[in-house]
Amino acid sequence: MLNLNIQMFAVPFRKVSKTRKRTRHAHRQTEAVKLVKCSSCGEMIKPHMVCPNCGKYKNKQVIEVK
């Protein structure tokens, strides 16, 4: 007795055109990094991050910078 467990997969009926494929992938582009000015030293930093130049976050000293 032969027990074959064959799984059937969905096969595309037609080839997906370049336009349709590129339209589907259109939202995947990379975005520029958004920067804000540090309120204490004026350095451009990522929002909601400690400033690597002065070590402050929301005008409070968080880390010591040498």
Biopython code that builds the backbone (N, CA, C, O; Angstrom):
import numpy as np
from Bio.PDB.StructureBuilder import StructureBuilder

atoms = [
    (1, "MET", "N", (0.848, -1.167, 0.000)),
    (1, "MET", "CA", (0.000, 0.000, 0.000)),
    (1, "MET", "C", (0.896, 1.233, 0.000)),
    (1, "MET", "O", (1.760, 1.378, 0.865)),
    (2, "LEU", "N", (0.692, 2.104, -0.955)),
    (2, "LEU", "CA", (1.517, 3.281, -1.129)),
    (2, "LEU", "C", (0.740, 4.507, -0.672)),
    (2, "LEU", "O", (-0.345, 4.782, -1.183)),
    (3, "ASN", "N", (1.296, 5.251, 0.294)),
    (3, "ASN", "CA", (0.623, 6.432, 0.827)),
    (3, "ASN", "C", (1.391, 7.658, 0.365)),
    (3, "ASN", "O", (2.445, 7.972, 0.919)),
    (4, "LEU", "N", (0.887, 8.346, -0.627)),
    (4, "LEU", "CA", (1.533, 9.549, -1.145)),
    (4, "LEU", "C", (0.821, 10.784, -0.615)),
    (4, "LEU", "O", (-0.368, 10.988, -0.861)),
    (5, "ASN", "N", (1.561, 11.594, 0.109)),
    (5, "ASN", "CA", (1.001, 12.859, 0.612)),
    (5, "ASN", "C", (1.476, 13.971, -0.313)),
    (5, "ASN", "O", (2.492, 14.616, -0.055)),
    (6, "ILE", "N", (0.745, 14.182, -1.368)),
    (6, "ILE", "CA", (1.103, 15.206, -2.341)),
    (6, "ILE", "C", (0.279, 16.449, -2.037)),
    (6, "ILE", "O", (-0.944, 16.394, -1.914)),
    (7, "GLN", "N", (0.983, 17.570, -1.920)),
    (7, "GLN", "CA", (0.299, 18.825, -1.663)),
    (7, "GLN", "C", (0.185, 19.591, -2.962)),
    (7, "GLN", "O", (1.162, 19.725, -3.698)),
    (8, "MET", "N", (-0.981, 20.086, -3.243)),
    (8, "MET", "CA", (-1.203, 20.871, -4.444)),
    (8, "MET", "C", (-1.088, 22.351, -4.074)),
    (8, "MET", "O", (-1.704, 22.809, -3.111)),
    (9, "PHE", "N", (-0.300, 23.084, -4.844)),
    (9, "PHE", "CA", (-0.098, 24.503, -4.597)),
    (9, "PHE", "C", (-0.820, 25.310, -5.659)),
    (9, "PHE", "O", (-1.061, 24.831, -6.767)),
    (10, "ALA", "N", (-1.159, 26.533, -5.312)),
    (10, "ALA", "CA", (-1.808, 27.421, -6.264)),
    (10, "ALA", "C", (-0.804, 27.841, -7.327)),
    (10, "ALA", "O", (0.324, 28.220, -7.014)),
    (11, "VAL", "N", (-1.214, 27.774, -8.561)),
    (11, "VAL", "CA", (-0.361, 28.138, -9.683)),
    (11, "VAL", "C", (-0.988, 29.344, -10.361)),
    (11, "VAL", "O", (-2.183, 29.326, -10.654)),
    (12, "PRO", "N", (-0.201, 30.407, -10.624)),
    (12, "PRO", "CA", (-0.758, 31.583, -11.284)),
    (12, "PRO", "C", (-1.310, 31.237, -12.665)),
    (12, "PRO", "O", (-0.685, 30.494, -13.422)),
    (13, "PHE", "N", (-2.475, 31.777, -12.984)),
    (13, "PHE", "CA", (-3.104, 31.516, -14.276)),
    (13, "PHE", "C", (-2.381, 32.257, -15.387)),
    (13, "PHE", "O", (-2.238, 31.746, -16.498)),
    (14, "ARG", "N", (-1.914, 33.494, -15.072)),
    (14, "ARG", "CA", (-1.190, 34.290, -16.062)),
    (14, "ARG", "C", (0.049, 34.904, -15.412)),
    (14, "ARG", "O", (0.148, 34.999, -14.189)),
    (15, "LYS", "N", (0.983, 35.315, -16.256)),
    (15, "LYS", "CA", (2.177, 36.017, -15.786)),
    (15, "LYS", "C", (1.763, 37.405, -15.276)),
    (15, "LYS", "O", (0.928, 38.075, -15.883)),
    (16, "VAL", "N", (2.352, 37.818, -14.164)),
    (16, "VAL", "CA", (2.089, 39.155, -13.628)),
    (16, "VAL", "C", (2.944, 40.148, -14.410)),
    (16, "VAL", "O", (4.163, 39.998, -14.494)),
    (17, "SER", "N", (2.296, 41.160, -14.978)),
    (17, "SER", "CA", (3.015, 42.118, -15.813)),
    (17, "SER", "C", (3.949, 42.985, -14.973)),
    (17, "SER", "O", (3.802, 43.078, -13.754)),
    (18, "LYS", "N", (4.901, 43.611, -15.637)),
    (18, "LYS", "CA", (5.862, 44.473, -14.945)),
    (18, "LYS", "C", (5.157, 45.649, -14.275)),
    (18, "LYS", "O", (5.505, 46.029, -13.157)),
    (19, "THR", "N", (4.174, 46.221, -14.954)),
    (19, "THR", "CA", (3.451, 47.367, -14.396)),
    (19, "THR", "C", (2.692, 46.982, -13.144)),
    (19, "THR", "O", (2.725, 47.703, -12.146)),
    (20, "ARG", "N", (2.002, 45.838, -13.192)),
    (20, "ARG", "CA", (1.230, 45.391, -12.035)),
    (20, "ARG", "C", (2.148, 45.074, -10.861)),
    (20, "ARG", "O", (1.829, 45.398, -9.717)),
    (21, "LYS", "N", (3.276, 44.446, -11.134)),
    (21, "LYS", "CA", (4.239, 44.109, -10.085)),
    (21, "LYS", "C", (4.841, 45.374, -9.480)),
    (21, "LYS", "O", (4.954, 45.486, -8.259)),
    (22, "ARG", "N", (5.225, 46.319, -10.321)),
    (22, "ARG", "CA", (5.839, 47.555, -9.833)),
    (22, "ARG", "C", (4.843, 48.437, -9.100)),
    (22, "ARG", "O", (5.221, 49.162, -8.179)),
    (23, "THR", "N", (3.580, 48.386, -9.493)),
    (23, "THR", "CA", (2.536, 49.123, -8.770)),
    (23, "THR", "C", (2.370, 48.553, -7.367)),
    (23, "THR", "O", (2.191, 49.297, -6.403)),
    (24, "ARG", "N", (2.430, 47.236, -7.261)),
    (24, "ARG", "CA", (2.282, 46.584, -5.957)),
    (24, "ARG", "C", (3.457, 46.914, -5.041)),
    (24, "ARG", "O", (3.287, 47.018, -3.826)),
    (25, "HIS", "N", (4.652, 47.080, -5.620)),
    (25, "HIS", "CA", (5.847, 47.347, -4.826)),
    (25, "HIS", "C", (6.159, 48.848, -4.706)),
    (25, "HIS", "O", (7.224, 49.213, -4.208)),
    (26, "ALA", "N", (5.258, 49.705, -5.149)),
    (26, "ALA", "CA", (5.540, 51.144, -5.211)),
    (26, "ALA", "C", (5.734, 51.775, -3.836)),
    (26, "ALA", "O", (6.447, 52.772, -3.722)),
    (27, "HIS", "N", (5.121, 51.223, -2.789)),
    (27, "HIS", "CA", (5.200, 51.829, -1.466)),
    (27, "HIS", "C", (6.447, 51.398, -0.706)),
    (27, "HIS", "O", (6.627, 51.813, 0.439)),
    (28, "ARG", "N", (7.306, 50.590, -1.292)),
    (28, "ARG", "CA", (8.463, 50.053, -0.581)),
    (28, "ARG", "C", (9.711, 50.925, -0.649)),
    (28, "ARG", "O", (10.772, 50.500, -0.191)),
    (29, "GLN", "N", (9.620, 52.119, -1.201)),
    (29, "GLN", "CA", (10.798, 52.958, -1.322)),
    (29, "GLN", "C", (11.276, 53.422, 0.053)),
    (29, "GLN", "O", (10.497, 53.492, 1.003)),
    (30, "THR", "N", (12.550, 53.734, 0.142)),
    (30, "THR", "CA", (13.104, 54.185, 1.412)),
    (30, "THR", "C", (12.822, 55.676, 1.596)),
    (30, "THR", "O", (12.723, 56.430, 0.628)),
    (31, "GLU", "N", (12.697, 56.074, 2.834)),
    (31, "GLU", "CA", (12.427, 57.469, 3.154)),
    (31, "GLU", "C", (13.683, 58.112, 3.730)),
    (31, "GLU", "O", (14.534, 57.438, 4.311)),
    (32, "ALA", "N", (13.783, 59.411, 3.559)),
    (32, "ALA", "CA", (14.893, 60.145, 4.144)),
    (32, "ALA", "C", (14.736, 60.174, 5.658)),
    (32, "ALA", "O", (13.615, 60.205, 6.165)),
    (33, "VAL", "N", (15.842, 60.164, 6.377)),
    (33, "VAL", "CA", (15.809, 60.186, 7.831)),
    (33, "VAL", "C", (15.317, 61.554, 8.292)),
    (33, "VAL", "O", (15.833, 62.586, 7.863)),
    (34, "LYS", "N", (14.330, 61.552, 9.155)),
    (34, "LYS", "CA", (13.779, 62.808, 9.659)),
    (34, "LYS", "C", (14.628, 63.291, 10.831)),
    (34, "LYS", "O", (14.927, 62.530, 11.752)),
    (35, "LEU", "N", (15.004, 64.544, 10.785)),
    (35, "LEU", "CA", (15.854, 65.121, 11.816)),
    (35, "LEU", "C", (15.183, 66.350, 12.414)),
    (35, "LEU", "O", (14.442, 67.063, 11.738)),
    (36, "VAL", "N", (15.456, 66.583, 13.693)),
    (36, "VAL", "CA", (14.988, 67.780, 14.387)),
    (36, "VAL", "C", (16.186, 68.439, 15.062)),
    (36, "VAL", "O", (17.233, 67.817, 15.244)),
    (37, "LYS", "N", (16.021, 69.676, 15.420)),
    (37, "LYS", "CA", (17.104, 70.421, 16.055)),
    (37, "LYS", "C", (17.065, 70.211, 17.569)),
    (37, "LYS", "O", (16.004, 70.330, 18.182)),
    (38, "CYS", "N", (18.211, 69.901, 18.173)),
    (38, "CYS", "CA", (18.302, 69.740, 19.629)),
    (38, "CYS", "C", (17.977, 71.080, 20.281)),
    (38, "CYS", "O", (18.476, 72.124, 19.863)),
    (39, "SER", "N", (17.139, 71.034, 21.302)),
    (39, "SER", "CA", (16.689, 72.278, 21.928)),
    (39, "SER", "C", (17.779, 72.968, 22.738)),
    (39, "SER", "O", (17.690, 74.169, 22.993)),
    (40, "SER", "N", (18.820, 72.215, 23.153)),
    (40, "SER", "CA", (19.852, 72.853, 23.976)),
    (40, "SER", "C", (21.091, 73.256, 23.176)),
    (40, "SER", "O", (21.637, 74.336, 23.401)),
    (41, "CYS", "N", (21.544, 72.409, 22.248)),
    (41, "CYS", "CA", (22.788, 72.731, 21.540)),
    (41, "CYS", "C", (22.574, 73.051, 20.066)),
    (41, "CYS", "O", (23.474, 73.595, 19.426)),
    (42, "GLY", "N", (21.413, 72.731, 19.510)),
    (42, "GLY", "CA", (21.133, 73.058, 18.119)),
    (42, "GLY", "C", (21.597, 72.028, 17.115)),
    (42, "GLY", "O", (21.442, 72.236, 15.911)),
    (43, "GLU", "N", (22.159, 70.930, 17.568)),
    (43, "GLU", "CA", (22.616, 69.864, 16.672)),
    (43, "GLU", "C", (21.403, 69.134, 16.078)),
    (43, "GLU", "O", (20.383, 68.985, 16.751)),
    (44, "MET", "N", (21.510, 68.682, 14.831)),
    (44, "MET", "CA", (20.438, 67.935, 14.186)),
    (44, "MET", "C", (20.492, 66.482, 14.657)),
    (44, "MET", "O", (21.509, 65.810, 14.485)),
    (45, "ILE", "N", (19.385, 65.991, 15.261)),
    (45, "ILE", "CA", (19.312, 64.637, 15.808)),
    (45, "ILE", "C", (17.997, 63.984, 15.380)),
    (45, "ILE", "O", (17.086, 64.660, 14.902)),
    (46, "LYS", "N", (17.908, 62.659, 15.556)),
    (46, "LYS", "CA", (16.647, 61.970, 15.331)),
    (46, "LYS", "C", (15.682, 62.343, 16.444)),
    (46, "LYS", "O", (16.108, 62.548, 17.581)),
    (47, "PRO", "N", (14.383, 62.435, 16.140)),
    (47, "PRO", "CA", (13.421, 62.776, 17.195)),
    (47, "PRO", "C", (13.321, 61.681, 18.246)),
    (47, "PRO", "O", (13.469, 60.500, 17.933)),
    (48, "HIS", "N", (13.075, 62.062, 19.470)),
    (48, "HIS", "CA", (12.903, 61.162, 20.616)),
    (48, "HIS", "C", (14.172, 60.384, 20.938)),
    (48, "HIS", "O", (14.096, 59.251, 21.414)),
    (49, "MET", "N", (15.334, 60.974, 20.684)),
    (49, "MET", "CA", (16.609, 60.331, 20.993)),
    (49, "MET", "C", (17.460, 61.287, 21.820)),
    (49, "MET", "O", (17.293, 62.505, 21.758)),
    (50, "VAL", "N", (18.365, 60.715, 22.588)),
    (50, "VAL", "CA", (19.310, 61.523, 23.368)),
    (50, "VAL", "C", (20.300, 62.151, 22.391)),
    (50, "VAL", "O", (20.772, 61.487, 21.468)),
    (51, "CYS", "N", (20.608, 63.407, 22.589)),
    (51, "CYS", "CA", (21.559, 64.104, 21.727)),
    (51, "CYS", "C", (22.965, 63.572, 21.991)),
    (51, "CYS", "O", (23.425, 63.618, 23.132)),
    (52, "PRO", "N", (23.659, 63.070, 20.973)),
    (52, "PRO", "CA", (25.017, 62.565, 21.195)),
    (52, "PRO", "C", (26.025, 63.679, 21.435)),
    (52, "PRO", "O", (27.118, 63.421, 21.939)),
    (53, "ASN", "N", (25.676, 64.915, 21.082)),
    (53, "ASN", "CA", (26.603, 66.034, 21.249)),
    (53, "ASN", "C", (26.601, 66.564, 22.679)),
    (53, "ASN", "O", (27.665, 66.787, 23.255)),
    (54, "CYS", "N", (25.410, 66.769, 23.263)),
    (54, "CYS", "CA", (25.348, 67.346, 24.603)),
    (54, "CYS", "C", (24.843, 66.363, 25.661)),
    (54, "CYS", "O", (25.006, 66.627, 26.852)),
    (55, "GLY", "N", (24.238, 65.242, 25.269)),
    (55, "GLY", "CA", (23.773, 64.234, 26.218)),
    (55, "GLY", "C", (22.461, 64.558, 26.898)),
    (55, "GLY", "O", (22.165, 64.009, 27.959)),
    (56, "LYS", "N", (21.662, 65.445, 26.305)),
    (56, "LYS", "CA", (20.397, 65.833, 26.916)),
    (56, "LYS", "C", (19.221, 65.253, 26.150)),
    (56, "LYS", "O", (19.297, 65.015, 24.945)),
    (57, "TYR", "N", (18.119, 65.028, 26.885)),
    (57, "TYR", "CA", (16.853, 64.609, 26.304)),
    (57, "TYR", "C", (15.762, 65.408, 26.982)),
    (57, "TYR", "O", (15.606, 65.334, 28.201)),
    (58, "LYS", "N", (15.005, 66.170, 26.214)),
    (58, "LYS", "CA", (13.970, 67.068, 26.735)),
    (58, "LYS", "C", (14.538, 68.005, 27.801)),
    (58, "LYS", "O", (13.951, 68.171, 28.870)),
    (59, "ASN", "N", (15.674, 68.606, 27.501)),
    (59, "ASN", "CA", (16.369, 69.584, 28.350)),
    (59, "ASN", "C", (16.789, 69.012, 29.704)),
    (59, "ASN", "O", (17.003, 69.776, 30.645)),
    (60, "LYS", "N", (16.911, 67.706, 29.825)),
    (60, "LYS", "CA", (17.407, 67.074, 31.046)),
    (60, "LYS", "C", (18.680, 66.316, 30.703)),
    (60, "LYS", "O", (18.739, 65.614, 29.694)),
    (61, "GLN", "N", (19.691, 66.459, 31.541)),
    (61, "GLN", "CA", (20.963, 65.770, 31.315)),
    (61, "GLN", "C", (20.772, 64.280, 31.596)),
    (61, "GLN", "O", (20.464, 63.887, 32.721)),
    (62, "VAL", "N", (20.957, 63.458, 30.564)),
    (62, "VAL", "CA", (20.710, 62.031, 30.672)),
    (62, "VAL", "C", (22.017, 61.248, 30.709)),
    (62, "VAL", "O", (22.164, 60.320, 31.504)),
    (63, "ILE", "N", (22.959, 61.615, 29.858)),
    (63, "ILE", "CA", (24.261, 60.932, 29.832)),
    (63, "ILE", "C", (25.377, 61.969, 29.894)),
    (63, "ILE", "O", (25.207, 63.112, 29.468)),
    (64, "GLU", "N", (26.507, 61.556, 30.426)),
    (64, "GLU", "CA", (27.679, 62.431, 30.482)),
    (64, "GLU", "C", (28.450, 62.336, 29.179)),
    (64, "GLU", "O", (28.784, 61.238, 28.733)),
    (65, "VAL", "N", (28.733, 63.460, 28.571)),
    (65, "VAL", "CA", (29.506, 63.512, 27.325)),
    (65, "VAL", "C", (30.834, 64.171, 27.617)),
    (65, "VAL", "O", (30.899, 65.256, 28.195)),
    (66, "LYS", "N", (31.889, 63.496, 27.207)),
    (66, "LYS", "CA", (33.228, 64.069, 27.460)),
    (66, "LYS", "C", (33.613, 65.047, 26.373)),
    (66, "LYS", "O", (34.699, 65.625, 26.417)),
]
sb = StructureBuilder()
sb.init_structure("model")
sb.init_model(0)
sb.init_chain("A")
sb.init_seg("    ")
for serial, (resi, resn, name, xyz) in enumerate(atoms, 1):
    if name == "N":
        sb.init_residue(resn, " ", resi, " ")
    sb.init_atom(name, np.array(xyz, "f"), 0.0, 1.0, " ", f" {name:<3s}", serial, name[0])
structure = sb.get_structure()
